[in-house]
């Protein structure tokens, strides 16, 4: 059985008390899993930015503002 491929996701978040945390790295199979893990550690946080680090290449993920615009 093959091991699942994990990708690093870099987050920039605002915690519920208002602190901004930059470059918070979390591994996940997809962005949804990485966000789920993030929300387990930082409840009620606001995700400002999410960047996929796959193979040394940084790829910004489409945010709500880009999709709605």
Buried (B, 14 or more C-beta within 10 A) or exposed (E): EEEEEEBBBBBBBBEEEEEEEEEBEBEBEEBEBBBEBBEEEBEEBEBEEBBBBEEEEEEEBEEEEEEEE
